[in-house]
Amino acid sequence: MTPRFDLIGMTTTDMARTLDFYRRLGVAFPPGAESEPHVEVTLPGGVRLAWDTVDTVRSFDPGWSPPSGSPRVNLAFRCADPTEVDRRYAALTDAGFHGHRTPWDADWGQRYAVLHDPDGTGVDLFAPLPAD
């Protein structure tokens, strides 16, 4: 069998704050998930996102330490239209989450914005711009 891409796993220092961020993007989690040491959700299309607390990761990798420097991965969420990019960006930054790049009309034909989740992972919001 050929391996099949299935899951993006991340480590979080604050599960409740992290799930709050992703809930505001429309990701649904079961009630009480914010107090769990491991949380995963299956997205439309079948790919799973998962978060483990630092303590959980260290339970099987005692020497684990967070990577230094900028994150090397961004998660990208397609929005319904350009106004949703603006609305979601504003809602998240108004809630105290870090906005990295305010929404702009990108040369490649999309409304685009970049935020950081509570652990510094880049999260892109995008939607196609209307055709001229």
DRENDO-1510 file (C-alpha; in Angstrom, 1 decimal, always signed):
<recs>
REC; n; res; u; v; w
REC; 1; MET; +0.0; +0.0; +0.0 .
REC; 2; THR; +1.2; +3.5; -0.8 .
REC; 3; PRO; +1.1; +5.9; +2.2 .
REC; 4; ARG; -1.8; +8.3; +2.0 .
REC; 5; PHE; -1.7; +11.8; +3.5 .
REC; 6; ASP; -4.2; +11.8; +6.4 .
REC; 7; LEU; -3.3; +14.1; +9.3 .
REC; 8; ILE; -1.7; +17.3; +10.2 .
REC; 9; GLY; -0.5; +17.1; +13.8 .
REC; 10; MET; +0.4; +20.1; +15.9 .
REC; 11; THR; +1.5; +20.8; +19.5 .
REC; 12; THR; -0.2; +23.4; +21.5 .
REC; 13; THR; +0.7; +25.2; +24.7 .
REC; 14; ASP; -3.0; +26.2; +25.3 .
REC; 15; MET; -5.6; +23.8; +24.0 .
REC; 16; ALA; -8.6; +26.0; +24.9 .
REC; 17; ARG; -7.2; +29.1; +23.2 .
REC; 18; THR; -6.2; +27.1; +20.1 .
REC; 19; LEU; -9.6; +25.5; +19.7 .
REC; 20; ASP; -11.2; +28.9; +20.2 .
REC; 21; PHE; -9.2; +30.2; +17.3 .
REC; 22; TYR; -10.1; +27.3; +15.0 .
REC; 23; ARG; -13.8; +27.4; +16.1 .
REC; 24; ARG; -13.9; +31.0; +14.9 .
REC; 25; LEU; -12.8; +29.7; +11.5 .
REC; 26; GLY; -15.7; +27.3; +11.5 .
REC; 27; VAL; -14.0; +24.1; +12.6 .
REC; 28; ALA; -16.3; +22.0; +14.9 .
REC; 29; PHE; -15.0; +20.2; +17.9 .
REC; 30; PRO; -16.9; +18.0; +20.4 .
REC; 31; PRO; -18.0; +19.7; +23.6 .
REC; 32; GLY; -15.3; +19.6; +26.3 .
REC; 33; ALA; -12.5; +19.1; +23.8 .
REC; 34; GLU; -10.6; +22.1; +25.2 .
REC; 35; SER; -9.8; +20.1; +28.4 .
REC; 36; GLU; -8.5; +17.1; +26.5 .
REC; 37; PRO; -4.8; +16.3; +26.0 .
REC; 38; HIS; -5.3; +15.2; +22.4 .
REC; 39; VAL; -8.0; +16.6; +20.0 .
REC; 40; GLU; -8.5; +15.7; +16.4 .
REC; 41; VAL; -11.2; +16.6; +13.8 .
REC; 42; THR; -11.8; +15.3; +10.3 .
REC; 43; LEU; -12.3; +18.1; +7.8 .
REC; 44; PRO; -14.4; +18.0; +4.7 .
REC; 45; GLY; -12.4; +16.0; +2.2 .
REC; 46; GLY; -11.1; +13.6; +4.9 .
REC; 47; VAL; -7.9; +15.2; +6.1 .
REC; 48; ARG; -7.6; +15.4; +9.9 .
REC; 49; LEU; -6.2; +18.2; +12.0 .
REC; 50; ALA; -4.9; +17.2; +15.5 .
REC; 51; TRP; -3.5; +18.9; +18.5 .
REC; 52; ASP; -1.6; +17.5; +21.4 .
REC; 53; THR; -0.6; +19.4; +24.5 .
REC; 54; VAL; +3.1; +19.8; +25.3 .
REC; 55; ASP; +2.7; +17.3; +28.2 .
REC; 56; THR; +1.2; +14.7; +25.9 .
REC; 57; VAL; +4.0; +15.0; +23.4 .
REC; 58; ARG; +6.6; +14.8; +26.2 .
REC; 59; SER; +4.9; +11.6; +27.5 .
REC; 60; PHE; +6.2; +9.7; +24.4 .
REC; 61; ASP; +9.1; +12.0; +23.5 .
REC; 62; PRO; +10.6; +13.3; +26.8 .
REC; 63; GLY; +13.3; +15.4; +25.1 .
REC; 64; TRP; +10.8; +17.2; +22.9 .
REC; 65; SER; +11.2; +21.0; +22.7 .
REC; 66; PRO; +9.3; +23.4; +20.5 .
REC; 67; PRO; +11.0; +24.3; +17.2 .
REC; 68; SER; +12.7; +27.7; +17.1 .
REC; 69; GLY; +12.3; +30.3; +14.4 .
REC; 70; SER; +9.4; +30.9; +12.1 .
REC; 71; PRO; +6.9; +28.1; +11.4 .
REC; 72; ARG; +7.6; +26.2; +8.2 .
REC; 73; VAL; +3.9; +25.4; +7.5 .
REC; 74; ASN; +0.8; +27.5; +7.0 .
REC; 75; LEU; -2.7; +26.1; +7.0 .
REC; 76; ALA; -4.9; +27.7; +4.4 .
REC; 77; PHE; -8.7; +28.1; +4.7 .
REC; 78; ARG; -10.8; +28.9; +1.6 .
REC; 79; CYS; -13.5; +31.4; +2.3 .
REC; 80; ALA; -16.8; +31.7; +0.4 .
REC; 81; ASP; -15.9; +35.1; -1.0 .
REC; 82; PRO; -13.6; +38.1; -0.5 .
REC; 83; THR; -15.9; +39.7; +2.1 .
REC; 84; GLU; -15.7; +36.6; +4.2 .
REC; 85; VAL; -11.8; +36.9; +4.2 .
REC; 86; ASP; -12.2; +40.4; +5.6 .
REC; 87; ARG; -14.9; +39.5; +8.1 .
REC; 88; ARG; -13.1; +36.4; +9.5 .
REC; 89; TYR; -9.8; +38.3; +9.7 .
REC; 90; ALA; -11.5; +41.2; +11.6 .
REC; 91; ALA; -13.3; +38.8; +13.9 .
REC; 92; LEU; -10.1; +36.9; +14.8 .
REC; 93; THR; -8.0; +40.0; +15.4 .
REC; 94; ASP; -10.8; +41.7; +17.3 .
REC; 95; ALA; -10.8; +38.6; +19.6 .
REC; 96; GLY; -7.1; +39.2; +20.3 .
REC; 97; PHE; -5.5; +36.7; +17.8 .
REC; 98; HIS; -2.4; +37.8; +15.9 .
REC; 99; GLY; -2.9; +39.2; +12.5 .
REC; 100; HIS; +0.2; +39.0; +10.4 .
REC; 101; ARG; -1.0; +40.4; +7.0 .
REC; 102; THR; -4.2; +42.4; +6.7 .
REC; 103; PRO; -6.4; +41.3; +3.8 .
REC; 104; TRP; -5.2; +42.4; +0.4 .
REC; 105; ASP; -6.0; +41.7; -3.3 .
REC; 106; ALA; -3.2; +39.4; -4.4 .
REC; 107; ASP; -1.7; +39.5; -7.9 .
REC; 108; TRP; -2.7; +35.9; -8.4 .
REC; 109; GLY; -6.4; +36.7; -8.2 .
REC; 110; GLN; -7.4; +36.1; -4.6 .
REC; 111; ARG; -8.3; +38.1; -1.6 .
REC; 112; TYR; -5.7; +37.0; +1.0 .
REC; 113; ALA; -4.9; +37.4; +4.6 .
REC; 114; VAL; -2.5; +35.8; +7.1 .
REC; 115; LEU; -3.0; +35.2; +10.8 .
REC; 116; HIS; -1.1; +33.2; +13.4 .
REC; 117; ASP; -2.8; +30.8; +15.7 .
REC; 118; PRO; -1.9; +30.9; +19.4 .
REC; 119; ASP; +1.2; +28.8; +18.9 .
REC; 120; GLY; +2.5; +30.8; +15.9 .
REC; 121; THR; +1.3; +28.5; +13.1 .
REC; 122; GLY; +0.5; +30.6; +10.0 .
REC; 123; VAL; -3.2; +30.5; +9.0 .
REC; 124; ASP; -4.1; +31.9; +5.6 .
REC; 125; LEU; -7.6; +33.0; +4.6 .
REC; 126; PHE; -8.3; +33.3; +0.9 .
REC; 127; ALA; -11.1; +33.6; -1.7 .
REC; 128; PRO; -11.1; +34.0; -5.4 .
REC; 129; LEU; -11.6; +37.6; -6.6 .
REC; 130; PRO; -14.5; +38.3; -8.9 .
REC; 131; ALA; -13.5; +38.1; -12.6 .
REC; 132; ASP; -13.3; +41.5; -14.3 .
</recs>
